[in-house]
């Protein structure tokens, strides 16, 4: 961690101040009204200035509509602002998020959107490294996936150091480490814990494995006994097939977003764009079914992955999934989890590679972000739960594009630091 000392000292000073904005609170949002703000963890485009958190006004009747009304510099440069929790936590709780390159987890107080405050930071518990995802449990603790640990990878093709397998940990709501476990290797490759699906009623935790900056990872999912973090099963992900029966090579790569469905099964996508269902999870012989794969372009170069199926959202009995390399958002009907079917696709511009999706719990809106192309803004979508159709929210017209909120040409409240990009975003309610 020595290489990050200067930035972390700066951040420690910054964390005790609130965001740059007028010291005011907004009127309460009425029940049923859409959330008025969008929270973005933004990266400074040229790396010359600090990365920062930004609050963008989404109220159509506001003079600041589409503009950043508050920012909070982190004191870290080129930190790779990355994942937040996938949903805003309940009132009174802090939001977990991370600056991936700096291996820094942050706990953010969002009780006043105009006065954001970092309440605490923490670095990985040895020997774990590189936190990625956070998932809230019913008892308000957070599950955290760490992609690596100290040491070399079992696979000599890995070029990053450290490159050893990752692990999982659980933290209290105020960021105190409670326990941790190592994920190990599988099929000669390191397991890199990515995302979680918790089933507390049967004492099971499902964890996927995917790389970030790493070259190799095991294409598996793991099942733990949640109560004591004992690893029970490691299951290989098979490649998916097209409707004509042809297998899509590489479509099993990187298990991604597992979600618990109403019937207690876990549905998930791989980054390579095969869809799976895990059932009988509490038994000695869990069942993994591979459904169809999407017909995506082959990997552009050896070692890279196809598809780019990103972070999904479950909305009613629909599974909504960004697909980066197809420049689309896919909607599946999973009312019958054993037989999912495609019902809709919403195309995005070819310069926008959809990746992150999060729902506004107060409306039918979703926020869509990109990766590796298009991260200079976000699309606000509307979802029709009766038909399964998505549309771009016509209230937003950033850069002349329907549904678009741009990070370009913003006047940042903390100062003129220039263009920025964003990877993850969440809808933010009024002062809480």
C-alpha positions in Angstrom: 0.0 0.0 0.0 3.0 2.3 0.2 2.6 3.5 -3.4 -0.7 5.1 -2.4 0.4 6.9 0.8 0.4 10.5 -0.6 -3.2 10.1 -2.0 -4.5 8.5 1.2 -3.2 11.3 3.4 -4.9 13.8 1.2 -8.1 11.8 1.3 -8.0 11.6 5.1 -8.1 15.4 5.2 -10.8 15.6 2.6 -13.0 13.0 4.3 -13.8 15.3 7.2 -15.3 18.0 5.0 -18.6 18.0 3.2 -19.3 18.4 -0.5 -19.1 21.7 -2.3 -22.6 23.1 -2.5 -24.9 25.7 -0.9 -25.7 24.7 2.7 -29.4 24.0 2.1 -31.9 21.1 2.2 -34.5 20.5 -0.4 -38.2 19.9 0.1 -39.3 16.4 0.8 -40.2 14.3 -2.3 -43.8 13.1 -2.2 -44.5 9.4 -2.2 -44.5 8.0 -5.7 -42.4 10.8 -7.1 -39.2 9.9 -8.9 -35.9 10.3 -7.0 -34.7 13.9 -7.6 -31.0 13.3 -7.8 -28.4 11.0 -9.4 -25.2 10.1 -7.4 -22.2 9.6 -9.6 -18.6 8.6 -8.6 -16.7 10.5 -11.3 -13.2 10.2 -12.5 -11.2 13.2 -13.7 -10.7 12.6 -17.4 -7.0 13.6 -17.7 -6.1 12.5 -14.2 -4.6 15.9 -13.4 -7.2 16.6 -10.7 -8.9 14.7 -7.9 -11.7 12.2 -8.7 -14.9 13.2 -7.0 -18.5 12.3 -6.1 -21.2 14.3 -7.9 -24.9 14.9 -7.3 -26.8 15.7 -10.5 -30.3 17.3 -10.4 -32.9 15.3 -12.1 -35.9 17.5 -11.3 -37.5 18.7 -14.6 -38.9 21.8 -12.9 -35.5 22.8 -11.4 -33.3 25.6 -12.8 -30.4 23.2 -12.3 -32.0 20.3 -14.2 -29.3 18.1 -15.6 -26.5 20.0 -13.7 -24.2 19.0 -10.9 -25.4 20.7 -7.8 -22.9 19.3 -5.3 -19.5 17.6 -5.5 -17.0 16.1 -3.1 -13.4 15.6 -4.2 -11.8 12.4 -2.8 -8.2 13.7 -2.8 -7.3 10.7 -5.1 -6.1 11.0 -8.7 -6.6 8.3 -11.3 -8.2 6.1 -8.7 -10.6 4.3 -11.1 -13.9 5.2 -9.4 -15.8 1.9 -9.6 -18.6 0.0 -8.0 -21.1 1.2 -5.4 -23.7 -1.0 -3.8 -26.3 -1.9 -6.4 -29.1 -0.2 -4.5 -29.2 2.8 -2.1 -29.3 1.5 1.5 -32.1 2.4 3.9 -32.3 5.8 5.6 -29.6 6.2 8.2 -27.1 3.8 6.7 -23.9 4.6 4.9 -23.3 3.7 1.2 -20.3 1.5 0.4 -18.2 2.2 -2.8 -14.7 1.9 -4.0 -11.8 3.5 -5.8 -10.5 0.4 -7.4 -6.9 1.3 -8.4 -6.3 2.7 -4.9 -7.9 -0.3 -3.3 -9.9 2.1 -1.1 -13.4 1.4 0.2 -15.4 4.4 1.3 -18.5 4.7 3.4 -20.5 7.7 2.2 -23.1 9.7 4.2 -25.8 10.6 1.7 -28.4 11.9 4.2 -28.1 15.4 2.7 -27.5 15.2 -1.1 -26.1 18.8 -1.1 -23.6 17.9 1.7 -22.1 14.5 1.0 -19.6 13.3 3.6 -17.2 10.4 3.6 -17.6 8.9 7.1 -15.0 6.3 6.9 -12.5 4.5 4.6 -10.8 1.2 4.8 -8.2 -0.8 2.9 -8.3 -4.6 2.3 -7.7 -7.0 5.2 -4.4 -8.9 4.6 -3.8 -11.0 2.5 -6.8 -9.9 0.4 -6.4 -7.2 -2.2 -8.6 -5.2 -4.6 -12.2 -4.8 -3.4 -14.9 -4.8 -6.1 -18.5 -5.5 -5.1 -20.6 -4.7 -2.1 -23.9 -6.4 -1.2 -26.1 -5.6 1.8 -27.5 -8.4 4.0 -30.8 -8.4 5.8 -28.9 -7.6 9.1 -27.3 -4.5 7.4 -23.8 -6.0 7.2 -22.0 -5.8 3.8 -20.5 -8.7 1.9 -17.4 -7.6 0.0 -15.6 -9.4 -2.8 -11.8 -9.1 -3.2 -10.5 -10.1 -6.6 -6.9 -11.0 -5.5 -4.6 -11.8 -2.5 -0.9 -11.6 -2.0 1.2 -13.9 -4.0 1.5 -15.2 -7.5 -1.3 -16.8 -9.6 -1.3 -20.5 -10.1 -1.7 -19.8 -13.8 1.6 -18.5 -15.3 -0.4 -16.6 -17.9 -1.3 -14.1 -15.2 0.8 -10.9 -15.6 -0.4 -8.8 -12.7 1.2 -8.8 -9.3 -0.1 -9.8 -6.9 -2.2 -12.2 -8.9 -3.3 -14.9 -6.4 -6.9 -15.9 -5.9 -9.3 -13.6 -4.0 -11.7 -14.0 -1.2 -14.8 -12.7 0.5 -15.4 -10.7 3.7 -18.2 -9.4 5.8 -18.2 -5.9 7.4 -20.5 -4.2 9.8 -22.7 -1.4 8.6 -20.1 1.1 9.9 -17.2 -0.6 8.2 -15.7 -2.9 10.8 -14.3 -6.2 9.5 -16.3 -9.2 11.0 -14.8 -12.2 9.1 -13.2 -13.3 5.9 -12.5 -16.4 3.8 -10.3 -17.3 0.9 -11.8 -18.5 -2.4 -8.9 -20.7 -3.6 -8.2 -22.0 -7.1 -10.4 -24.0 -9.5 -9.5 -25.9 -12.7 -6.0 -24.5 -12.5 -7.1 -20.8 -12.3 -7.6 -18.4 -9.4 -11.1 -17.7 -8.3 -11.8 -14.0 -8.2 -15.0 -13.3 -6.1 -17.1 -10.8 -8.0 -20.8 -10.6 -6.9 -23.1 -12.2 -4.4 -26.6 -13.7 -4.0 -27.5 -14.4 -0.4 -30.2 -16.9 0.7 -30.2 -16.6 4.5 -33.3 -18.7 5.0 -31.3 -21.8 3.8 -27.9 -20.5 5.1 -26.3 -20.3 1.6 -24.3 -17.7 -0.2 -23.6 -17.8 -4.0 -20.6 -16.0 -5.3 -19.5 -15.5 -8.9 -15.9 -15.2 -10.2 -14.7 -12.6 -12.8 -11.6 -10.6 -13.5 -11.1 -6.8 -13.5 -7.6 -5.9 -14.5 -6.4 -9.5 -14.1 -5.6 -11.7 -17.1 -7.1 -15.0 -15.9 -9.8 -16.2 -13.6 -11.8 -19.4 -13.0 -15.2 -19.5 -14.8 -17.0 -20.9 -11.8 -19.6 -20.0 -9.2 -19.1 -21.0 -5.5 -21.6 -21.9 -2.8 -20.8 -21.1 0.8 -22.5 -21.9 4.0 -23.2 -18.3 5.1 -23.2 -18.8 8.8 -19.5 -19.8 9.0 -18.2 -19.0 5.5 -17.4 -22.6 4.7 -17.0 -23.3 1.0 -19.3 -26.1 0.0 -19.3 -26.3 -3.8 -17.4 -24.9 -6.7 -19.3 -25.4 -10.0 -17.9 -24.8 -13.5 -19.9 -22.6 -15.8 -20.6 -24.4 -19.2 -20.7 -22.5 -22.5 -24.1 -21.6 -23.8 -25.7 -22.4 -27.1 -27.6 -20.6 -29.8 -31.1 -21.5 -30.8 -29.8 -23.8 -33.5 -27.7 -25.7 -31.0 -24.3 -24.3 -31.9 -22.1 -23.7 -28.9 -20.8 -20.2 -28.4 -17.1 -20.5 -27.5 -16.1 -18.4 -24.6 -19.7 -17.5 -23.6 -19.2 -19.0 -20.2 -16.4 -16.5 -19.3 -16.8 -14.6 -16.0 -19.9 -15.3 -14.0 -21.3 -11.9 -13.3 -24.6 -10.7 -11.7 -26.4 -13.4 -9.6 -29.9 -12.4 -8.4 -32.3 -14.4 -6.2 -35.7 -14.9 -7.9 -39.1 -15.2 -6.3 -38.9 -19.0 -6.3 -35.7 -19.1 -4.4 -33.5 -20.0 -7.3 -30.5 -17.9 -8.4 -30.4 -16.5 -12.0 -27.2 -15.1 -13.4 -25.5 -14.0 -16.5 -21.9 -14.4 -17.5 -19.9 -11.5 -19.0 -19.7 -13.8 -22.1 -23.5 -13.6 -22.3 -24.8 -17.0 -21.3 -27.7 -17.2 -18.9 -27.9 -19.7 -16.0 -30.2 -20.8 -13.2 -29.0 -22.4 -10.0 -31.6 -24.4 -8.1 -31.7 -26.9 -5.3 -29.1 -24.7 -3.6 -29.5 -26.0 -0.1 -29.1 -29.6 -1.2 -25.9 -31.7 -1.4 -26.3 -31.6 -5.2 -27.2 -28.1 -6.4 -28.4 -28.0 -10.0 -27.0 -25.5 -12.6 -28.9 -25.1 -15.9 -27.4 -23.2 -18.8 -29.9 -21.6 -21.0 -29.2 -19.8 -24.3 -26.2 -17.7 -25.1 -26.4 -14.4 -27.1 -24.8 -14.3 -30.6 -22.1 -11.8 -29.9 -18.9 -11.0 -31.9 -15.9 -13.1 -31.3 -13.2 -11.7 -28.9 -11.2 -9.0 -30.7 -7.9 -10.4 -29.5 -6.6 -13.5 -27.7 -7.3 -13.4 -24.0 -10.1 -10.9 -24.3 -13.8 -11.7 -23.6 -16.8 -11.6 -25.9 -20.2 -10.3 -25.1 -19.9 -7.8 -22.3 -23.1 -8.7 -20.5 -23.0 -6.4 -17.5 -24.9 -5.6 -14.3 -28.5 -6.8 -14.4 -31.6 -5.6 -12.6 -34.7 -7.7 -11.7 -37.9 -5.6 -12.1 -41.0 -7.6 -11.3 -40.7 -10.8 -13.3 -38.3 -9.3 -15.8 -34.5 -9.6 -16.0 -33.0 -6.5 -17.6 -29.4 -6.8 -18.8 -27.0 -4.4 -20.5 -25.0 -6.0 -23.4 -22.0 -3.9 -24.2 -20.7 -5.4 -27.4 -24.2 -5.5 -28.9 -24.9 -1.9 -27.8 -28.3 -2.9 -26.4 -30.2 -3.5 -23.2 -31.9 -7.0 -23.2 -35.1 -7.8 -21.4 -36.0 -11.4 -20.4 -39.2 -12.6 -18.9 -38.3 -14.9 -16.0 -41.8 -15.4 -14.6 -41.0 -19.1 -15.2 -37.4 -19.2 -14.1 -36.8 -22.6 -15.7 -37.7 -21.2 -19.2 -36.6 -17.6 -19.6 -37.6 -15.9 -22.8 -36.5 -12.7 -24.5 -39.2 -10.1 -24.9 -37.4 -6.8 -25.9 -34.1 -5.1 -26.8 -33.4 -1.4 -26.5 -30.5 -0.3 -28.8 -28.1 2.4 -27.7 -25.7 4.5 -29.8 -22.8 2.5 -31.2 -20.4 4.7 -29.2 -22.1 3.7 -25.9 -21.3 0.2 -24.5 -24.0 -0.5 -21.8 -22.7 -2.0 -18.6 -24.1 -0.7 -15.3 -27.8 -0.7 -14.5 -29.6 0.5 -11.3 -33.3 1.0 -10.5 -35.1 4.0 -9.0 -37.1 2.4 -6.2 -39.5 5.3 -6.3 -40.5 5.1 -10.0 -40.1 3.0 -13.2 -36.8 4.7 -14.1 -33.4 3.1 -14.4 -29.9 4.6 -14.9 -27.7 3.0 -17.5 -23.9 3.6 -17.7 -21.2 2.3 -20.0 -17.7 0.8 -19.9 -14.9 1.1 -22.3 -16.8 3.6 -24.4 -19.5 6.1 -23.6 -18.6 6.8 -19.9 -19.0 10.6 -20.4 -22.7 10.3 -19.6 -25.7 8.2 -18.6 -29.0 7.3 -20.0 -32.2 7.5 -18.0 -34.6 4.7 -19.0 -38.3 4.1 -18.4 -39.6 0.5 -18.0 -43.1 -0.7 -18.7 -43.7 -3.5 -16.3 -46.9 -4.6 -18.2 -45.2 -5.1 -21.5 -41.5 -5.5 -20.6 -40.5 -2.7 -22.9 -37.8 -0.1 -22.2 -37.7 3.5 -23.5 -35.4 6.5 -23.1 -36.9 9.1 -20.7 -38.0 12.0 -22.9 -37.4 14.5 -20.1 -33.7 14.3 -20.6 -32.0 15.8 -23.7 -28.3 15.9 -22.9 -26.2 16.7 -26.1 -29.5 16.4 -28.0 -29.9 12.7 -27.2 -33.2 11.6 -25.7 -32.8 10.2 -22.2 -29.2 11.4 -21.9 -27.5 13.0 -18.9 -24.0 14.3 -19.9 -20.9 14.9 -17.8 -19.5 17.1 -20.5 -19.4 20.9 -20.1 -20.5 20.7 -16.4 -19.6 23.5 -14.0 -18.3 21.4 -11.1 -19.1 23.1 -7.7 -15.6 22.2 -6.4 -13.9 24.0 -9.3 -13.0 23.9 -12.9 -11.3 20.5 -13.1 -12.4 19.8 -16.7 -14.1 16.7 -18.3 -15.0 13.7 -16.2 -16.3 10.2 -16.7 -18.5 7.9 -14.6 -18.9 4.2 -14.2 -21.5 3.6 -11.5 -24.5 5.7 -10.5 -27.5 5.5 -8.2 -30.7 7.4 -7.8 -30.6 9.5 -4.7 -33.8 10.5 -2.8 -34.3 13.8 -1.1 -32.6 14.7 2.2 -32.9 11.6 4.4 
